[in-house]
Amino acid sequence: MTGLERIMHIEDDPSIQEVARVALEVVGGFNVHSCASGAEGVDDAESFAPQLVLLDVMMPGMDGPQTLEKLRQLPCMEGVPVIFMTAKAQLQEVDAYRALGAAGVIVKPFDPMTLPDQIRQIWEQQND
């Protein structure tokens, strides 16, 4: 198994996008590609070839579940784990995200210092 290096982060809020990018690049040592919308994420997926996608649930236009559905239609995204990030993390909502095929759910607000470890843990569970 190769290590996780490339993460695509799809998030419409610039401040959350920036905090996550700094946490993942500086603390986690990952190569992060940020997208401001689901459509941008779908458009950039093939060229960036992420190993994992961090996906906001609530976005204008195409929301997280719709974006996940579109990403799943791309051959380059086959088998790529997607982690939802959301403030809506009641048990039934988390179960619904998992039913859609999410590898995990990270609750907002997240701790930038532990975010890379949370992602690595989900990644390792997917690749066992």
Sequence and secondary structure as in RCSB ss.txt:
>XXXX:A:sequence
MTGLERIMHIEDDPSIQEVARVALEVVGGFNVHSCASGAEGVDDAESFAPQLVLLDVMMPGMDGPQTLEKLRQLP
CMEGVPVIFMTAKAQLQEVDAYRALGAAGVIVKPFDPMTLPDQIRQIWEQQND
>XXXX:A:secstr
     EEEEE S HHHHHHHHHIIIIIT  EEEEESSHHHHHHHHHHH  SEEEEES  SSS HHHHHHHHHTSG
GGTT  EEEEES   HHHHHHHHHTT SEEEESS  TTTHHHHHHHHHHHHT 
